[in-house]
Amino acid sequence: MEELVYRPIGHIRSCYPEKFGAPRQPGLVKHAITEIVLSQAFSSEEAVSGLTAFSHIWVLFHFHKTAAAGWKPKVRPPRLGGNKSVGVFASRSPFRPNPIGLSAVRLLSVQERDGLQILSVEGGDFVDGAPVLDIKPYIPYVDAIDAAEGGYAAEKPEPCLEVRFTEEAEQNLRQYSLQYPNLRELIIETIGLDPRPSYKKSQADTKVYGLALYDLNISWRVHENYALISAVAPLSVNE
């Protein structure tokens, strides 16, 4: 079969610089605001004309952080606790023969800045820098299927951890509040979903985790049924 080559139309600007912590599906973290920056060749007003008539869009993108790892025919979805395997085509694993992601997100605005068309979207599950392959409008009458069955992922995952902050972390938040006004909400929504590996959730876990948001490192650990944020600090060069 003939090999196909696609040219990215733009790239992602996301609050998630790394895969760890990025939501596993779109729409789970409302305060994850993403910008889709169209490349110069595709940044004409004509190309985005009429797009703001739609409340949501589909974004096709490249899993650039995991593409080099290749793929396997069986994967272990987090929704199955990481213990059961399904075929890669029965999953949304990023480790695919063609590492392409597909996300439906709410479109907030389309603006031109510095000669480039920039789409702002809500609830993205993108990692910063991901190449964007295509954008399509979400059309409810054909894209929303009322009788659809969701298999092992029939229900939307709900936050499973209460998120608390130490006094030091509260002081850190105040320090960054002007630069990142919704940082508290973003931390609560992201860590509340418990981004740890599935096997960690069924055993005592004393590890202090670091989660990157923007250019900040969020230090936290789990105490029984809540997560305690101990510090919010700039990412170091090695992180």
TORPA-4810 file (N, C-alpha, C, O; in nm, 3 decimals):
<nodes>
NODE_1_0.085_-0.120_0.000_0.000_0.000_0.000_0.088_0.125_0.000_0.193_0.128_0.065_M
NODE_2_0.046_0.224_-0.073_0.124_0.347_-0.084_0.138_0.418_0.050_0.041_0.430_0.124_E
NODE_3_0.259_0.464_0.081_0.282_0.539_0.204_0.225_0.679_0.190_0.236_0.742_0.084_E
NODE_4_0.164_0.728_0.297_0.105_0.861_0.297_0.186_0.954_0.386_0.236_0.913_0.491_L
NODE_5_0.199_1.078_0.345_0.271_1.178_0.423_0.181_1.299_0.441_0.130_1.354_0.344_V
NODE_6_0.160_1.340_0.567_0.077_1.455_0.596_0.161_1.569_0.651_0.262_1.548_0.718_Y
NODE_7_0.119_1.690_0.621_0.189_1.810_0.666_0.109_1.874_0.780_-0.009_1.904_0.761_R
NODE_8_0.169_1.895_0.897_0.096_1.960_1.006_0.046_2.098_0.963_0.113_2.169_0.888_P
NODE_9_-0.072_2.134_1.013_-0.127_2.266_0.982_-0.098_2.366_1.093_-0.125_2.485_1.079_I
NODE_10_-0.043_2.318_1.204_-0.013_2.405_1.316_0.038_2.324_1.433_0.078_2.209_1.417_G
NODE_11_0.038_2.386_1.551_0.085_2.316_1.670_0.005_2.361_1.792_-0.068_2.460_1.789_H
NODE_12_0.022_2.285_1.899_-0.051_2.307_2.024_0.032_2.388_2.123_0.152_2.363_2.141_I
NODE_13_-0.033_2.485_2.188_0.023_2.550_2.306_-0.064_2.507_2.425_-0.180_2.547_2.435_R
NODE_14_-0.006_2.427_2.512_-0.083_2.367_2.620_-0.019_2.396_2.755_0.100_2.426_2.764_S
NODE_15_-0.100_2.387_2.860_-0.048_2.402_2.997_0.024_2.276_3.043_0.084_2.275_3.151_C
NODE_16_0.018_2.168_2.963_0.081_2.042_3.000_0.207_2.020_2.916_0.197_1.974_2.802_Y
NODE_17_0.325_2.051_2.970_0.447_2.030_2.892_0.489_1.884_2.881_0.571_1.849_2.796_P
NODE_18_0.434_1.798_2.967_0.469_1.656_2.966_0.342_1.571_2.964_0.233_1.618_2.997_E
NODE_19_0.358_1.445_2.924_0.245_1.353_2.916_0.185_1.326_3.054_0.062_1.317_3.067_K
NODE_20_0.270_1.312_3.158_0.219_1.284_3.291_0.135_1.402_3.341_0.183_1.516_3.346_F
NODE_21_0.012_1.374_3.377_-0.077_1.479_3.425_-0.176_1.526_3.321_-0.285_1.571_3.357_G
NODE_22_-0.141_1.516_3.194_-0.237_1.556_3.091_-0.359_1.465_3.098_-0.342_1.343_3.110_A
NODE_23_-0.479_1.519_3.092_-0.599_1.434_3.100_-0.597_1.325_2.994_-0.545_1.345_2.884_P
NODE_24_-0.653_1.209_3.028_-0.652_1.097_2.933_-0.760_1.111_2.827_-0.758_1.039_2.727_R
NODE_25_-0.854_1.202_2.849_-0.958_1.229_2.750_-0.989_1.379_2.753_-0.963_1.445_2.854_Q
NODE_26_-1.044_1.433_2.645_-1.081_1.575_2.646_-1.205_1.600_2.731_-1.283_1.508_2.758_P
NODE_27_-1.221_1.724_2.775_-1.340_1.764_2.847_-1.340_1.734_2.995_-1.437_1.766_3.064_G
NODE_28_-1.233_1.674_3.047_-1.229_1.637_3.189_-1.175_1.751_3.276_-1.208_1.759_3.394_L
NODE_29_-1.093_1.837_3.218_-1.034_1.949_3.292_-1.076_2.078_3.222_-1.016_2.119_3.123_V
NODE_30_-1.179_2.141_3.275_-1.237_2.259_3.212_-1.138_2.373_3.201_-1.138_2.447_3.102_K
NODE_31_-1.052_2.389_3.302_-0.961_2.503_3.304_-0.831_2.478_3.227_-0.738_2.558_3.233_H
NODE_32_-0.824_2.366_3.156_-0.711_2.343_3.066_-0.740_2.414_2.934_-0.802_2.358_2.844_A
NODE_33_-0.696_2.539_2.925_-0.719_2.619_2.806_-0.600_2.603_2.711_-0.485_2.625_2.750_I
NODE_34_-0.629_2.565_2.589_-0.527_2.536_2.490_-0.537_2.633_2.374_-0.647_2.676_2.337_T
NODE_35_-0.423_2.667_2.316_-0.422_2.744_2.193_-0.372_2.656_2.079_-0.272_2.586_2.091_E
NODE_36_-0.444_2.660_1.969_-0.403_2.592_1.846_-0.351_2.701_1.753_-0.428_2.784_1.705_I
NODE_37_-0.222_2.699_1.727_-0.158_2.802_1.646_-0.140_2.749_1.505_-0.063_2.656_1.483_V
NODE_38_-0.211_2.807_1.411_-0.200_2.763_1.272_-0.071_2.816_1.210_-0.032_2.930_1.234_L
NODE_39_-0.008_2.734_1.129_0.114_2.774_1.061_0.085_2.884_0.959_-0.030_2.901_0.916_S
NODE_40_0.188_2.956_0.921_0.171_3.069_0.830_0.097_3.029_0.702_0.012_3.104_0.653_Q
NODE_41_0.128_2.913_0.648_0.068_2.870_0.522_-0.083_2.847_0.533_-0.153_2.846_0.431_A
NODE_42_-0.133_2.828_0.656_-0.275_2.797_0.674_-0.346_2.902_0.759_-0.455_2.877_0.810_F
NODE_43_-0.285_3.019_0.774_-0.337_3.120_0.865_-0.416_3.230_0.796_-0.427_3.341_0.849_S
NODE_44_-0.471_3.202_0.681_-0.554_3.303_0.616_-0.690_3.312_0.685_-0.737_3.214_0.743_S
NODE_45_-0.751_3.429_0.679_-0.886_3.445_0.735_-0.985_3.354_0.664_-1.081_3.306_0.724_E
NODE_46_-0.961_3.330_0.535_-1.051_3.244_0.459_-1.055_3.102_0.516_-1.159_3.038_0.516_E
NODE_47_-0.940_3.053_0.563_-0.932_2.915_0.610_-1.016_2.890_0.735_-1.063_2.779_0.756_A
NODE_48_-1.037_2.994_0.818_-1.113_2.977_0.942_-1.249_3.046_0.934_-1.322_3.051_1.033_V
NODE_49_-1.283_3.099_0.818_-1.411_3.167_0.802_-1.527_3.073_0.832_-1.533_2.962_0.779_S
NODE_50_-1.618_3.117_0.919_-1.735_3.037_0.954_-1.716_2.942_1.070_-1.812_2.882_1.117_G
NODE_51_-1.593_2.926_1.117_-1.567_2.828_1.222_-1.632_2.866_1.355_-1.674_2.778_1.430_L
NODE_52_-1.640_2.995_1.385_-1.696_3.038_1.513_-1.847_3.016_1.522_-1.906_3.039_1.628_T
NODE_53_-1.910_2.973_1.415_-2.052_2.938_1.421_-2.073_2.806_1.495_-2.185_2.772_1.532_A
NODE_54_-1.965_2.732_1.517_-1.972_2.603_1.585_-1.919_2.617_1.728_-1.820_2.685_1.751_F
NODE_55_-1.987_2.553_1.822_-1.945_2.562_1.962_-1.827_2.470_1.993_-1.749_2.497_2.084_S
NODE_56_-1.814_2.361_1.917_-1.709_2.262_1.941_-1.641_2.224_1.810_-1.699_2.237_1.702_H
NODE_57_-1.517_2.176_1.822_-1.444_2.131_1.704_-1.374_1.999_1.735_-1.347_1.965_1.850_I
NODE_58_-1.345_1.925_1.629_-1.259_1.808_1.636_-1.116_1.851_1.604_-1.094_1.929_1.511_W
NODE_59_-1.022_1.801_1.680_-0.881_1.829_1.655_-0.808_1.696_1.635_-0.809_1.611_1.724_V
NODE_60_-0.746_1.679_1.520_-0.662_1.563_1.494_-0.517_1.605_1.512_-0.474_1.706_1.456_L
NODE_61_-0.442_1.529_1.591_-0.306_1.570_1.624_-0.213_1.449_1.633_-0.259_1.334_1.637_F
NODE_62_-0.086_1.476_1.637_0.018_1.373_1.641_0.066_1.354_1.784_0.099_1.452_1.852_H
NODE_63_0.072_1.228_1.831_0.124_1.199_1.965_0.277_1.207_1.961_0.345_1.105_1.955_F
NODE_64_0.329_1.328_1.965_0.473_1.347_1.944_0.559_1.298_2.059_0.677_1.268_2.039_H
NODE_65_0.503_1.288_2.179_0.582_1.246_2.295_0.600_1.095_2.302_0.692_1.047_2.369_K
NODE_66_0.515_1.020_2.235_0.519_0.874_2.246_0.542_0.804_2.113_0.556_0.682_2.110_T
NODE_67_0.545_0.878_2.003_0.551_0.817_1.870_0.674_0.727_1.854_0.666_0.622_1.790_A
NODE_68_0.787_0.768_1.911_0.911_0.693_1.892_0.908_0.557_1.962_0.988_0.469_1.930_A
NODE_69_0.816_0.538_2.056_0.809_0.412_2.131_0.744_0.300_2.051_0.750_0.184_2.092_A
NODE_70_0.682_0.333_1.938_0.619_0.231_1.857_0.485_0.186_1.914_0.423_0.257_1.993_G
NODE_71_0.442_0.067_1.873_0.310_0.019_1.914_0.313_-0.131_1.939_0.404_-0.201_1.895_W
NODE_72_0.208_-0.179_2.010_0.187_-0.321_2.033_0.041_-0.353_2.006_-0.045_-0.267_2.022_K
NODE_73_0.010_-0.476_1.964_-0.129_-0.509_1.932_-0.221_-0.513_2.053_-0.343_-0.499_2.038_P
NODE_74_-0.166_-0.532_2.174_-0.246_-0.532_2.296_-0.196_-0.423_2.389_-0.075_-0.401_2.401_K
NODE_75_-0.290_-0.354_2.455_-0.256_-0.248_2.549_-0.338_-0.266_2.676_-0.434_-0.343_2.679_V
NODE_76_-0.298_-0.195_2.783_-0.367_-0.205_2.912_-0.428_-0.069_2.946_-0.359_0.017_3.002_R
NODE_77_-0.554_-0.047_2.913_-0.617_0.083_2.939_-0.624_0.115_3.088_-0.655_0.026_3.168_P
NODE_78_-0.596_0.239_3.127_-0.609_0.277_3.269_-0.749_0.253_3.324_-0.763_0.223_3.443_P
NODE_79_-0.852_0.264_3.241_-0.988_0.243_3.289_-1.012_0.099_3.334_-1.108_0.072_3.406_R
NODE_80_-0.926_0.007_3.292_-0.936_-0.132_3.336_-0.835_-0.162_3.446_-0.805_-0.277_3.475_L
NODE_81_-0.785_-0.055_3.509_-0.694_-0.072_3.621_-0.552_-0.109_3.583_-0.470_-0.137_3.670_G
NODE_82_-0.523_-0.109_3.454_-0.390_-0.145_3.410_-0.360_-0.292_3.420_-0.245_-0.334_3.402_G
NODE_83_-0.463_-0.375_3.449_-0.442_-0.518_3.468_-0.496_-0.603_3.354_-0.456_-0.718_3.338_N
NODE_84_-0.587_-0.548_3.274_-0.648_-0.623_3.165_-0.608_-0.564_3.031_-0.592_-0.442_3.018_K
NODE_85_-0.592_-0.650_2.933_-0.549_-0.607_2.800_-0.666_-0.607_2.702_-0.757_-0.690_2.711_S
NODE_86_-0.660_-0.515_2.608_-0.753_-0.514_2.495_-0.671_-0.484_2.370_-0.555_-0.442_2.379_V
NODE_87_-0.730_-0.506_2.255_-0.661_-0.472_2.131_-0.641_-0.322_2.119_-0.724_-0.244_2.165_G
NODE_88_-0.532_-0.284_2.058_-0.501_-0.141_2.046_-0.614_-0.065_1.978_-0.637_0.052_2.008_V
NODE_89_-0.685_-0.130_1.885_-0.793_-0.062_1.815_-0.922_-0.056_1.898_-1.020_0.006_1.856_F
NODE_90_-0.921_-0.121_2.014_-1.032_-0.110_2.109_-0.993_-0.016_2.223_-1.052_-0.022_2.332_A
NODE_91_-0.895_0.069_2.198_-0.847_0.161_2.300_-0.818_0.297_2.239_-0.823_0.315_2.117_S
NODE_92_-0.789_0.392_2.327_-0.743_0.523_2.281_-0.598_0.546_2.321_-0.553_0.659_2.339_R
NODE_93_-0.525_0.438_2.333_-0.384_0.446_2.368_-0.308_0.529_2.265_-0.337_0.521_2.145_S
NODE_94_-0.211_0.610_2.309_-0.129_0.685_2.214_-0.027_0.597_2.141_0.032_0.640_2.042_P
NODE_95_-0.008_0.474_2.189_0.089_0.384_2.128_0.019_0.305_2.017_-0.025_0.192_2.037_F
NODE_96_0.010_0.368_1.899_-0.069_0.315_1.789_0.017_0.301_1.664_0.123_0.363_1.654_R
NODE_97_-0.027_0.219_1.566_0.049_0.209_1.441_0.069_0.346_1.376_0.178_0.377_1.328_P
NODE_98_-0.037_0.426_1.374_-0.028_0.566_1.333_-0.064_0.649_1.456_-0.182_0.656_1.491_N
NODE_99_0.033_0.712_1.521_0.007_0.779_1.649_-0.070_0.910_1.633_-0.015_1.020_1.648_P
NODE_100_-0.199_0.895_1.601_-0.286_1.010_1.577_-0.390_1.018_1.687_-0.455_0.919_1.720_I
NODE_101_-0.406_1.136_1.745_-0.508_1.160_1.846_-0.627_1.234_1.787_-0.614_1.305_1.688_G
NODE_102_-0.742_1.216_1.850_-0.866_1.280_1.805_-0.940_1.330_1.927_-0.978_1.251_2.013_L
NODE_103_-0.962_1.461_1.937_-1.028_1.519_2.054_-1.134_1.618_2.013_-1.114_1.699_1.922_S
NODE_104_-1.249_1.611_2.080_-1.355_1.709_2.063_-1.346_1.809_2.178_-1.350_1.770_2.294_A
NODE_105_-1.333_1.937_2.145_-1.315_2.040_2.247_-1.405_2.160_2.217_-1.449_2.180_2.103_V
NODE_106_-1.431_2.238_2.320_-1.513_2.357_2.304_-1.429_2.471_2.247_-1.321_2.501_2.297_R
NODE_107_-1.480_2.534_2.142_-1.410_2.645_2.079_-1.448_2.775_2.149_-1.566_2.811_2.155_L
NODE_108_-1.348_2.845_2.203_-1.373_2.970_2.274_-1.359_3.092_2.183_-1.439_3.185_2.191_L
NODE_109_-1.258_3.091_2.097_-1.236_3.207_2.012_-1.142_3.173_1.898_-1.068_3.075_1.903_S
NODE_110_-1.147_3.256_1.795_-1.050_3.252_1.685_-0.999_3.394_1.667_-1.077_3.485_1.638_V
NODE_111_-0.870_3.412_1.685_-0.811_3.545_1.678_-0.684_3.543_1.594_-0.618_3.440_1.581_Q
NODE_112_-0.653_3.657_1.536_-0.527_3.670_1.464_-0.427_3.746_1.551_-0.457_3.855_1.599_E
NODE_113_-0.310_3.687_1.571_-0.203_3.752_1.646_-0.072_3.731_1.572_-0.036_3.619_1.536_R
NODE_114_-0.002_3.839_1.551_0.128_3.834_1.481_0.116_3.764_1.346_0.206_3.691_1.304_D
NODE_115_0.003_3.787_1.279_-0.016_3.731_1.146_-0.057_3.585_1.143_-0.066_3.526_1.035_G
NODE_116_-0.084_3.525_1.260_-0.122_3.384_1.266_-0.262_3.371_1.325_-0.299_3.445_1.416_L
NODE_117_-0.338_3.276_1.273_-0.470_3.245_1.328_-0.451_3.153_1.449_-0.385_3.050_1.440_Q
NODE_118_-0.512_3.192_1.562_-0.497_3.117_1.686_-0.635_3.083_1.740_-0.718_3.171_1.764_I
NODE_119_-0.658_2.954_1.759_-0.785_2.905_1.812_-0.766_2.875_1.960_-0.674_2.801_1.997_L
NODE_120_-0.851_2.930_2.043_-0.849_2.901_2.186_-0.960_2.801_2.216_-1.075_2.822_2.179_S
NODE_121_-0.924_2.690_2.285_-1.022_2.586_2.314_-1.017_2.548_2.461_-0.916_2.568_2.529_V
NODE_122_-1.128_2.494_2.509_-1.142_2.457_2.650_-1.146_2.306_2.666_-1.204_2.235_2.585_E
NODE_123_-1.081_2.258_2.773_-1.090_2.116_2.806_-1.000_2.027_2.724_-1.030_1.909_2.705_G
NODE_124_-0.889_2.080_2.676_-0.800_2.000_2.593_-0.723_1.895_2.672_-0.695_1.913_2.791_G
NODE_125_-0.688_1.786_2.605_-0.605_1.681_2.665_-0.471_1.673_2.593_-0.411_1.566_2.584_D
NODE_126_-0.425_1.785_2.540_-0.307_1.790_2.456_-0.180_1.816_2.536_-0.183_1.884_2.639_F
NODE_127_-0.069_1.761_2.488_0.063_1.794_2.541_0.122_1.906_2.457_0.107_1.908_2.335_V
NODE_128_0.187_1.999_2.523_0.242_2.116_2.456_0.333_2.075_2.339_0.413_1.983_2.350_D
NODE_129_0.317_2.146_2.228_0.402_2.123_2.112_0.350_2.020_2.014_0.411_1.999_1.910_G
NODE_130_0.239_1.954_2.045_0.187_1.850_1.955_0.153_1.909_1.818_0.084_2.010_1.811_A
NODE_131_0.199_1.847_1.710_0.161_1.893_1.577_0.012_1.866_1.551_-0.039_1.759_1.582_P
NODE_132_-0.055_1.964_1.493_-0.197_1.951_1.460_-0.208_1.912_1.313_-0.149_1.976_1.226_V
NODE_133_-0.286_1.807_1.286_-0.300_1.756_1.150_-0.423_1.810_1.080_-0.422_1.829_0.958_L
NODE_134_-0.531_1.834_1.156_-0.653_1.884_1.093_-0.749_1.934_1.200_-0.738_1.898_1.318_D
NODE_135_-0.842_2.017_1.158_-0.949_2.070_1.244_-1.079_2.057_1.166_-1.086_2.090_1.048_I
NODE_136_-1.181_2.007_1.234_-1.313_1.994_1.170_-1.420_2.041_1.268_-1.402_2.026_1.389_K
NODE_137_-1.530_2.096_1.219_-1.638_2.135_1.311_-1.708_2.011_1.367_-1.727_1.912_1.297_P
NODE_138_-1.746_2.020_1.494_-1.828_1.917_1.557_-1.973_1.943_1.520_-2.026_2.051_1.546_Y
NODE_139_-2.037_1.845_1.458_-2.175_1.860_1.411_-2.263_1.766_1.492_-2.259_1.645_1.470_I
NODE_140_-2.344_1.819_1.584_-2.417_1.735_1.679_-2.504_1.626_1.617_-2.507_1.514_1.668_P
NODE_141_-2.575_1.656_1.509_-2.671_1.556_1.460_-2.603_1.430_1.408_-2.664_1.324_1.403_Y
NODE_142_-2.477_1.442_1.369_-2.407_1.324_1.317_-2.300_1.275_1.415_-2.269_1.156_1.416_V
NODE_143_-2.243_1.364_1.495_-2.134_1.325_1.585_-2.182_1.277_1.721_-2.111_1.201_1.787_D
NODE_144_-2.300_1.318_1.765_-2.355_1.274_1.894_-2.453_1.160_1.869_-2.558_1.180_1.809_A
NODE_145_-2.418_1.041_1.914_-2.499_0.921_1.890_-2.561_0.878_2.023_-2.492_0.822_2.108_I
NODE_146_-2.690_0.902_2.040_-2.757_0.880_2.168_-2.749_0.735_2.215_-2.732_0.710_2.334_D
NODE_147_-2.761_0.640_2.124_-2.768_0.499_2.163_-2.631_0.431_2.166_-2.623_0.309_2.177_A
NODE_148_-2.525_0.509_2.156_-2.391_0.449_2.152_-2.357_0.381_2.284_-2.398_0.426_2.391_A
NODE_149_-2.282_0.271_2.275_-2.236_0.199_2.393_-2.086_0.220_2.410_-2.010_0.217_2.313_E
NODE_150_-2.044_0.241_2.534_-1.906_0.278_2.561_-1.817_0.167_2.612_-1.706_0.195_2.659_G
NODE_151_-1.861_0.042_2.603_-1.775_-0.068_2.644_-1.726_-0.052_2.787_-1.805_-0.022_2.877_G
NODE_152_-1.596_-0.070_2.808_-1.538_-0.061_2.942_-1.524_0.085_2.989_-1.487_0.109_3.104_Y
NODE_153_-1.553_0.182_2.901_-1.544_0.323_2.939_-1.679_0.392_2.921_-1.687_0.501_2.866_A
NODE_154_-1.783_0.325_2.969_-1.919_0.377_2.947_-1.947_0.503_3.027_-2.025_0.588_2.984_A
NODE_155_-1.884_0.517_3.145_-1.911_0.629_3.233_-1.795_0.727_3.234_-1.678_0.687_3.227_E
NODE_156_-1.827_0.854_3.244_-1.724_0.958_3.255_-1.652_0.944_3.389_-1.718_0.933_3.492_K
NODE_157_-1.519_0.943_3.391_-1.448_0.935_3.519_-1.469_1.061_3.601_-1.459_1.173_3.549_P
NODE_158_-1.497_1.043_3.728_-1.518_1.156_3.818_-1.392_1.178_3.902_-1.314_1.084_3.923_E
NODE_159_-1.370_1.300_3.951_-1.256_1.324_4.040_-1.260_1.227_4.158_-1.364_1.207_4.220_P
NODE_160_-1.145_1.167_4.189_-1.141_1.068_4.295_-1.055_1.112_4.413_-1.049_1.042_4.514_C
NODE_161_-0.988_1.226_4.401_-0.907_1.277_4.510_-0.949_1.418_4.547_-0.961_1.505_4.460_L
NODE_162_-0.972_1.441_4.675_-0.984_1.578_4.723_-0.845_1.640_4.717_-0.746_1.573_4.747_E
NODE_163_-0.837_1.766_4.680_-0.707_1.832_4.668_-0.696_1.942_4.774_-0.780_2.032_4.781_V
NODE_164_-0.591_1.933_4.856_-0.566_2.031_4.961_-0.430_2.096_4.938_-0.345_2.041_4.867_R
NODE_165_-0.410_2.213_4.998_-0.286_2.288_4.981_-0.224_2.320_5.117_-0.295_2.357_5.210_F
NODE_166_-0.093_2.304_5.128_-0.024_2.350_5.247_-0.018_2.503_5.245_-0.047_2.565_5.143_T
NODE_167_0.020_2.562_5.356_0.031_2.707_5.362_0.138_2.757_5.265_0.122_2.861_5.201_E
NODE_168_0.247_2.681_5.253_0.352_2.719_5.157_0.297_2.720_5.015_0.324_2.812_4.938_E
NODE_169_0.220_2.617_4.981_0.162_2.611_4.847_0.063_2.725_4.824_0.056_2.780_4.714_A
NODE_170_-0.013_2.761_4.928_-0.105_2.874_4.916_-0.029_3.003_4.888_-0.072_3.084_4.806_E
NODE_171_0.083_3.022_4.953_0.166_3.140_4.928_0.220_3.139_4.786_0.223_3.242_4.719_Q
NODE_172_0.261_3.021_4.740_0.309_3.008_4.602_0.200_3.046_4.503_0.226_3.115_4.404_N
NODE_173_0.077_2.999_4.528_-0.034_3.030_4.437_-0.058_3.180_4.428_-0.082_3.233_4.319_L
NODE_174_-0.051_3.248_4.542_-0.070_3.393_4.540_0.039_3.461_4.458_0.015_3.561_4.391_R
NODE_175_0.158_3.406_4.463_0.271_3.462_4.389_0.249_3.454_4.238_0.289_3.544_4.164_Q
NODE_176_0.184_3.346_4.193_0.166_3.324_4.049_0.025_3.357_4.000_-0.009_3.330_3.885_Y
NODE_177_-0.058_3.416_4.087_-0.198_3.437_4.053_-0.218_3.535_3.937_-0.312_3.519_3.859_S
NODE_178_-0.133_3.635_3.925_-0.148_3.730_3.815_-0.110_3.667_3.682_-0.175_3.691_3.580_L
NODE_179_-0.004_3.588_3.683_0.041_3.524_3.559_-0.052_3.412_3.516_-0.078_3.394_3.397_Q
NODE_180_-0.103_3.336_3.614_-0.191_3.222_3.585_-0.315_3.232_3.674_-0.320_3.169_3.780_Y
NODE_181_-0.415_3.311_3.634_-0.531_3.338_3.721_-0.610_3.214_3.762_-0.669_3.211_3.870_P
NODE_182_-0.611_3.110_3.678_-0.691_2.990_3.707_-0.604_2.873_3.751_-0.644_2.757_3.737_N
NODE_183_-0.486_2.902_3.805_-0.393_2.796_3.839_-0.449_2.703_3.946_-0.435_2.581_3.936_L
NODE_184_-0.513_2.759_4.049_-0.570_2.675_4.155_-0.671_2.575_4.097_-0.665_2.456_4.125_R
NODE_185_-0.764_2.626_4.017_-0.866_2.539_3.958_-0.804_2.433_3.869_-0.848_2.318_3.867_E
NODE_186_-0.701_2.473_3.793_-0.634_2.378_3.705_-0.566_2.267_3.785_-0.573_2.150_3.746_L
NODE_187_-0.501_2.302_3.895_-0.437_2.202_3.980_-0.541_2.107_4.039_-0.523_1.985_4.037_I
NODE_188_-0.650_2.163_4.091_-0.754_2.081_4.154_-0.815_1.984_4.053_-0.834_1.866_4.084_I
NODE_189_-0.847_2.033_3.935_-0.911_1.948_3.834_-0.815_1.842_3.782_-0.857_1.728_3.757_E
NODE_190_-0.688_1.877_3.765_-0.591_1.783_3.709_-0.554_1.674_3.809_-0.560_1.555_3.777_T
NODE_191_-0.515_1.714_3.929_-0.471_1.616_4.028_-0.590_1.542_4.089_-0.577_1.428_4.134_I
NODE_192_-0.707_1.606_4.090_-0.827_1.539_4.139_-0.861_1.413_4.062_-0.925_1.322_4.116_G
NODE_193_-0.819_1.406_3.936_-0.842_1.287_3.854_-0.740_1.177_3.883_-0.751_1.066_3.830_L
NODE_194_-0.641_1.207_3.967_-0.536_1.113_4.006_-0.460_1.059_3.884_-0.490_0.950_3.834_D
NODE_195_-0.361_1.134_3.837_-0.287_1.093_3.717_-0.183_0.984_3.740_-0.112_0.947_3.647_P
NODE_196_-0.174_0.931_3.861_-0.075_0.826_3.888_-0.105_0.700_3.807_-0.219_0.678_3.766_R
NODE_197_-0.003_0.616_3.785_-0.029_0.485_3.722_-0.132_0.406_3.802_-0.139_0.418_3.925_P
NODE_198_-0.210_0.326_3.734_-0.320_0.254_3.799_-0.273_0.167_3.914_-0.341_0.160_4.017_S
NODE_199_-0.158_0.100_3.899_-0.113_0.009_4.004_-0.078_0.081_4.133_-0.077_0.021_4.240_Y
NODE_200_-0.048_0.211_4.123_-0.014_0.289_4.243_-0.136_0.319_4.329_-0.123_0.348_4.448_K
NODE_201_-0.254_0.311_4.270_-0.375_0.353_4.340_-0.428_0.246_4.435_-0.515_0.274_4.517_K
NODE_202_-0.376_0.126_4.425_-0.425_0.017_4.509_-0.326_-0.022_4.618_-0.339_-0.128_4.680_S
NODE_203_-0.227_0.063_4.643_-0.127_0.032_4.745_-0.083_0.160_4.814_-0.107_0.271_4.764_Q
NODE_204_-0.018_0.144_4.929_0.034_0.260_5.000_0.137_0.331_4.912_0.223_0.267_4.852_A
NODE_205_0.126_0.462_4.906_0.212_0.537_4.815_0.265_0.660_4.888_0.190_0.755_4.913_D
NODE_206_0.392_0.659_4.922_0.452_0.771_4.994_0.534_0.862_4.902_0.599_0.955_4.948_T
NODE_207_0.531_0.833_4.773_0.611_0.910_4.679_0.561_1.054_4.667_0.441_1.078_4.665_K
NODE_208_0.654_1.148_4.661_0.621_1.287_4.631_0.632_1.305_4.480_0.740_1.288_4.423_V
NODE_209_0.522_1.340_4.417_0.517_1.352_4.272_0.543_1.496_4.229_0.515_1.591_4.303_Y
NODE_210_0.595_1.510_4.111_0.607_1.640_4.048_0.524_1.642_3.921_0.538_1.555_3.836_G
NODE_211_0.439_1.741_3.908_0.354_1.753_3.790_0.378_1.889_3.727_0.367_1.992_3.794_L
NODE_212_0.412_1.890_3.600_0.444_2.014_3.531_0.318_2.079_3.474_0.243_2.017_3.400_A
NODE_213_0.297_2.206_3.510_0.192_2.288_3.452_0.256_2.419_3.408_0.319_2.488_3.488_L
NODE_214_0.240_2.453_3.281_0.309_2.569_3.225_0.459_2.554_3.251_0.519_2.454_3.211_Y
NODE_215_0.520_2.652_3.317_0.662_2.644_3.351_0.681_2.621_3.501_0.783_2.660_3.558_D
NODE_216_0.582_2.559_3.563_0.584_2.536_3.707_0.583_2.388_3.739_0.532_2.306_3.663_L
NODE_217_0.642_2.354_3.854_0.637_2.218_3.905_0.547_2.214_4.028_0.568_2.288_4.123_N
NODE_218_0.447_2.127_4.024_0.353_2.112_4.135_0.396_1.988_4.214_0.390_1.876_4.162_I
NODE_219_0.439_2.006_4.339_0.480_1.894_4.423_0.361_1.847_4.506_0.293_1.928_4.568_S
NODE_220_0.337_1.715_4.506_0.220_1.663_4.576_0.238_1.515_4.609_0.319_1.445_4.548_W
NODE_221_0.162_1.471_4.708_0.158_1.329_4.741_0.019_1.295_4.792_-0.059_1.384_4.829_R
NODE_222_-0.011_1.167_4.793_-0.145_1.121_4.830_-0.145_1.074_4.975_-0.059_0.996_5.017_V
NODE_223_-0.243_1.123_5.051_-0.267_1.080_5.189_-0.406_1.018_5.192_-0.506_1.090_5.191_H
NODE_224_-0.414_0.886_5.196_-0.542_0.815_5.195_-0.627_0.861_5.076_-0.596_0.826_4.962_E
NODE_225_-0.733_0.939_5.101_-0.822_0.975_4.990_-0.809_1.121_4.946_-0.899_1.174_4.882_N
NODE_226_-0.699_1.186_4.980_-0.680_1.322_4.933_-0.535_1.344_4.890_-0.444_1.275_4.935_Y
NODE_227_-0.517_1.443_4.804_-0.384_1.480_4.758_-0.345_1.611_4.824_-0.425_1.705_4.828_A
NODE_228_-0.224_1.618_4.875_-0.176_1.738_4.942_-0.070_1.805_4.854_0.033_1.746_4.824_L
NODE_229_-0.099_1.928_4.814_-0.004_2.006_4.735_0.091_2.074_4.832_0.048_2.154_4.916_I
NODE_230_0.220_2.044_4.821_0.316_2.098_4.917_0.390_2.220_4.865_0.437_2.302_4.944_S
NODE_231_0.403_2.234_4.733_0.476_2.349_4.679_0.443_2.369_4.532_0.411_2.274_4.460_A
NODE_232_0.452_2.493_4.490_0.438_2.531_4.349_0.559_2.618_4.317_0.573_2.728_4.370_V
NODE_233_0.648_2.568_4.232_0.775_2.635_4.208_0.812_2.627_4.061_0.759_2.544_3.988_A
NODE_234_0.903_2.713_4.016_0.946_2.707_3.876_1.010_2.572_3.844_1.079_2.513_3.927_P
NODE_235_0.986_2.524_3.723_1.052_2.402_3.678_1.202_2.425_3.670_1.248_2.529_3.622_L
NODE_236_1.278_2.328_3.716_1.423_2.338_3.703_1.463_2.297_3.563_1.383_2.241_3.488_S
NODE_237_1.586_2.324_3.527_1.636_2.294_3.392_1.628_2.146_3.364_1.604_2.106_3.249_V
NODE_238_1.649_2.062_3.465_1.653_1.917_3.446_1.517_1.851_3.452_1.506_1.731_3.427_N
NODE_239_1.412_1.927_3.484_1.279_1.868_3.496_1.206_1.870_3.363_1.093_1.824_3.354_E
</nodes>
